[in-house]
Amino acid sequence: MSSGNASSVLGLFDTADALMEAIPQVKAKNLGRLEAYTPYPIHGIDDALGLRRSPLGGMVLVMGILGAITAFVFQFWVSAVDYPIITGGKAPWSWEAFIPIIFEVTVLFATFTAGLGMLLLLNRLPLFGHPVLASDAIKAITRDRFALSIEAEGEGFDAAAAQAALAAAGATGIEVLIEPDRDPFLTSDYILRAAGGIFVSCVVAGLIMYGAVKLFPVLPPMSHMEDQPKLAAQKADPFFKDGFGMQEPVPGTVARGYLPLGVSSQEEAAALVNPLPTTPAVLAEGKRLFHIRCELCHGPLANGTPTLTAAYGAKPANLQSEQIRNYPDGKIFWVITMGKNAMPSHAADLTVDQRWAIVHYVRALQRAQNATDADVKAAEAR
Ligand code: HEC
């Protein structure tokens, strides 16, 4: 025994049974924290010692929940309070979109708590080792002996009483362990050395990386997209004389599948004649397409009562108005094809025949909303 305070007293036992029998006797004397060191796990010893379950699981749970709440609150604040932008027509606080981040942050908080909590809190890093590892008995403990130690809990540890208790419980050897000197940990010297170590590792890793890249030049995983004949941005096209990749159409030609209207204004379009017959099939197709393409803005009755909110900004025309009812078919066809002010062109979405079918259906809507007595009588007569 050397100078210094006894931190724990270690009693050695020859068999696991002897140890298990000793535990309740020593525990009853209540001299300090009990700990057992055995060469292999002994069933039931944690209960006998009265060890509590590790608090780590609870810590991880709490921090995981905290992570989820943090992620939710953060995203809610960003997307519903600080910067409420509607994307994809969803309400800004659509929580479904927050789930991936909530999940990630939950995992982040939980894993960091598990890792750092275990190392720093429960394993007491940055202290390395444990007094028992420096004991004379440790070799025997890792081989065939069983040790029970009474460890000091705070001040007033009675090492003599602990030795007596272990001897009374049948320990065959007793060793008193001294509290090791623990220098203050975060000294400026330590910090400097740690920072220096990190710096040197970074430099060495950088140099190794540099050498590796030089020695083993980049092998792209897929080069066929990189090495294809293509026109890179801002580069001249070697194929065409003028160096442009995009060419004007050859004068006097027409793209396949595209016939020019042959008119160049809405007034001229008045002369166009609807080539489709007014059959139920054509009207049904016109109705279907009107419902898909036009109703949104012009309303189901084409009277300019849109499904859109005021956010659309423009006022869709009332197709039931006197003016439009008096339009020849061609002028309506022109508007669908070319668009007008805030109304977009539908040339790319609707074939020529589809556009004419819609014109028929608009006509039918106009008739239906402005029926005369004569119309009603004619219908009754049928
Ligand atoms: C995105 C909304 C929108 C859609 C979709 C839309 N329109 Fe329009 N439409 C408008 C607006 C806005 C005007 C008024 C344009 C103006 O005169 O400034 C208009 C005007 C018109 C006019 C009157 C043009 C004139 O000469 O005064 C006709 C006819 C018309 N639309 C038919 C249609 C048909 C048929 C469809 C479906 C193929 C359609 N619109 C789809 C917004 C729309």
Residues whose N, C-alpha, C, O or C-beta is under 5 A from the ligand:
A	BS01	HEC	R293 C294 C297 A314 K315 P316 A317 I332 V335 I336 K340 N341 A342 M343 H346
